[in-house]
Amino acid sequence: MQIFDSYLNYLQFEKHYSTHTFISYKTDILQFFQFLKIDMNQTNTLPEIKNDDIREWIISLGEKDLSHRSINRKITSLKVFFQYCLKENIITENPVKTISSLKTKKNLPTYFEEKTMNELLDDDGLFEDNFFGHRDKMIITLFYLTGIRESELINLTTDRINFDDNTIKVLGKRNKERIIPLLPGFTKQLKNYIKELKENFGTSTPYIFITNKGLKLYPKFVYRIVNKYMSKVSTLSKRSPHIIRHSFATHMLNNGADLNAIKELLGHANLAATQIYTHNSFEKLKKTYSQTHPRN
């Protein structure tokens, strides 16, 4: 389908969607047309697809016990696709326009306690005293001090550090850059680490963090590092880089940081994405209130 190939180019080169989002949107559309062909025995052209066809697909997804969050993402995929078809005059009406997202339960972000993060980062004995131990500690420290995403850390290069003003320049989602401040003490540690990096692996790699073989990091490798060390100080079942990102935002908010400032540091497109952390802080406030109020 020519329009589908054109749509994929639009997502990749005009919208600059991440690889993960691009694959998800592509898969969702293919699954929808497979449903029409196999389950509904339909070979409708795009203008012939109706609102009811999409509702049937949503019902079938629910019968497969997909979560509402997953179904909603597929609905969004269809909306973006048919909106593109509408823009290209392939269809005259978007059949997904009146489809509403399903209600989802809002789960509060899981996070590590402040004392847990401090316990890990203040205890040098938990990290091996060699280059790889130093690398691992720098990775976890940078996650916690900046709240950057896993993909942002993996792609971080030495030329993006400004040692003069203690900042790093991060390339976030949809190629949006943002500048994040660093603590001066950490900048000094980072400079020493990069010197050690060059002594061990030369200047051939532009990346700040590399694997044991000197190659660019990849998500599973980073996850293993975080999980390894966080398991030493935390009993949480989830111990991923994203949980440290949640911890960064929650701790900043608990210590009085402005919500808009946290939004900018995290690289969120809108404030609504950041506001979920206020729920964590309010839950903590309620707990403190119930434990300390004299009339309780």
N, C-alpha and C positions, 0 to 999 in steps of 0.2 A: 504494500500500500504506500504509494508515493507520499501522501499527506503525512503518514506516520513517520517516515524517514525525515521529512521536512520538520516535523514537530520535534523529533529527537535533536536535530541540529539546533533548533530554537532554544531548547532547554540547556544544551551544552555550551553553545557559543554566544547566545544573546542573554540568557538569564543567568549563565555561569553557575548553575546548580552544582553542588558537590557531587562527587562520584556516587556516594551512598544514595543521595536523593534522586539522582538521575536514574540509577538502576531500579530503585523502588517504583518510580513513576512509570518507567518503561514496562516493568513486570506487571504492574497493576492493569495497565491498558491491555496488554497481551492476555492476561487472565480474563478480563471482561469479554473480549471477543471470542476467546476459547469457550467461555460459558455460553454465549449466544449460539455458537456453532454446534457444540456437543450437547449441552443440557437442554437448550431451547430449540435446537434443530433449525436455527435461523441463519441466513446469510444476508442479512439486511445491509444495504448501503448506509453510509453515515446519515444522510437525510431521513432515512426510514426508521432510525432508532428512536424509540419513544421513552417517555418518562417511566412507563410501566415496566419496560425491559430492565431498566436500571434498578427499580424497586425489587424486581424478582431476583436480581443478582445479590442485592443487599440481604434479602431474606435467606438466600442460599448460603451466604457467608456466615450469617447468624446461626444457621443450622449446623455449621461446621465448628461451632464454638469459638469463632474468632472474637477477640476482645473488641469492645466498642471503639477503643482507640485505634486499633488496626483497621477496622472497617471505615472509620472516619478518614484515615489517611487515603484509603482507596477511593472514597468519595471525592476527596480533594484532588486526587490524580485525574479522575474523570472530569471534574469541573475545569481544571486547567487545560486538559486536552480539548474538550468541546468548545471552550472559550477561544482557543487557538483556531479551531475549525471555523468558528463563527467569524473571527477576524479575517480569515482567508476566504470567506464567502463560500465555503464548502457546505455549510448548513445555514438555515435562516433563523433557527431558534435553538437555544441551548437546552437539551433535554434534562440536564442535571440542575438547572436553575432553581427549581422548586424543591429539590431534595435537601432536607435538613440533616445536619450531623446528629448522630446519636448522643444521648447524654452519657457522660463518663464520670466515674468517681475520681475526684481529685485527691491523688495521693501526695502527701507532704514529702518533700525531698528528704532522703536519708542523708545524714551527715555524721562525721566524727566529732566528738566533743573536743573543745579547745585543749583540755588537759591531755587528751590522747595524742593530738598532733604535737604538742610541746614535748610530751614524753618521748616520742620517737625522734624528733629533730634535735633534742638536747642531749640525747644519749649517743655519743660517737661509737660506743661499744657495739651497737646494733648493726653497724656498717663495717665491712672489711676495710682495713687500712691499706688499700691499693687503688689503682686508677678506677677499676670497675665499682668498687665500694663508694668512692668519691662521686663517680657518675650517678650512681643510684640515688645517693643522698641529694645531689643537686637537682635531679629530676623531680623528686617528691617535694623538695623545698620550693622549687619554681612553681609547681602546680599550686601549692598552698599559698605562696606569697602573691600570686597574680590571678589565680582562677582561670588560667587559659585552658582551652580545650586540648584534648589529646592530639588531634591532627595539627593544631597550631604549634605544639611543642615539637612534634616530629619534624615539622618543616622549618623550624627555627634555625637560622644561619648566623654565623658570627658577625656578619656585616650589619645585622639588625640590632646589635647592642650599641648603645651610646654610653660609654663609660664616663664621659664628661658630665652629663646631666642625669645619670642613673636611670635610664629608660630602655625599654625594648620596643621594637616595632613589630607588631604581630599581624600576619595576614589571615583574616578570619573568613567567615562564610561569605560566599559570593564575591571573593577577592576584595573585601573591605578591610582596609588597614586601620589599626588603632594603636596608639602609643600608651604603654603601661609603665607607671613608675616602679622603680625597684628601691629597696632599702639600701643605703650606701654600704652597709656591712656585707650584704649579700653580693653587691656588685664586685667588691674586693675578692670575695670567695670565687665568684664566677670568673674573674680575670685569672686567678691562680689555677682554676680548673682548666681553662682554655690553654694555658701555658703547658699544663700537664698533658692535655689532649694532643697538642702538637709534638711534644716530646715523644709520645708513644706511637702516634700514627702519622706524623708529618703534617704537611699543609694541603694534602690532596683532597680532603673532604671539607666542604663548606659548612657542614652541619655541626651544631654544637654537641648534639648527643648521637652516639653511634652504638652499634651492636658490639659484641665481644670480638667480632671479626672485622670491625672497622667499617661496616656497611651502614646505610641509612636505617633508622629505626622503623619498625612496623607496629601496628596496634597491639597485636598479641604479645609481643616482646615487652612493650610498655606496661601492659596489664599485668604480666607476670611479675615485673619489678614491684609495682605498687602493691599487688596482692601479697607478695612475699613479706614485705616489711610491715604492712598494716596488720597482717595476721599476728604479728608479734606483740602488738599493743591493743588490738581491738577484737571483739567477739562478733562484730557485725558480719552478717552473711555476705553482704555486698561490700567489696573492697576494691573498687575500680577508680581510675583517674577522675571519672565524673563525680564520684562521691566526694573526692577532695575539692572539686570545683564547688559542689554544694556547700561544703564545709567553709570554704573561703567566703562565700556570699553570706551565709548565715552568721558567721562569727563577726564579719564586718558590720552587719546590721545590728547585731546584739551589742556591739561596742560603739554604736552611735553614728555609723556612716550614713550619709544621705542616700536614699534609694536611687536617685538619678545618677549619683556617682557610681554606685554599684552596677547600674545598667550599662554605663559607658565602659567600665572595666571589664565586664563580662562580654561586651560586644553584642548585647541584645538589640534587636531591631526596634522593639517597643517596650514600654514600661510594664505592660501586662505580663510579659514573660518573667520579669524580675519580681513582681509583686507576690509571687508564690512564696518567697522567702519570708515575707511578713507574717505568714501563717505560722511558720516555725517559731518566730520570735514571740508571737502572741500566745502560742501554746506554752512556751517557757514562762511568759509573764503570768498566765493563769495558774501555773503550777507553783510559782513563787508566792503568788497572792494567797492561794489556798493553804500553803504551808506556814506562812508567816503572819497572816492577819490575826490579831488578838481575839477577834470574835469568832474565828473558825472553830 
